[in-house]
Amino acid sequence: MLLKELVNEKAVSVAQRRLFGIALAVKRGDKSISDFENQDAIKQIMKLPDEELRKFAKTKEKDLPDRREK
């Protein structure tokens, strides 16, 4: 899935929601990017506007799968 295709959607898995939450925290300066293994993905996601990052990060985890099925 391309980054442009993700805009205006909600997270489709718990892993995706958490990744966007991490990217938002790094972008705000609350966390250091060096604390995480997937730095390239975080850097790409951080290019999105804060509002889009928040939409993904605030998605409720209750009914989401751990990982997206292919």
Helices and strands as residue ranges (DSSP letters): H 3-6, H 14-28, G 33-35, H 39-45, H 50-57
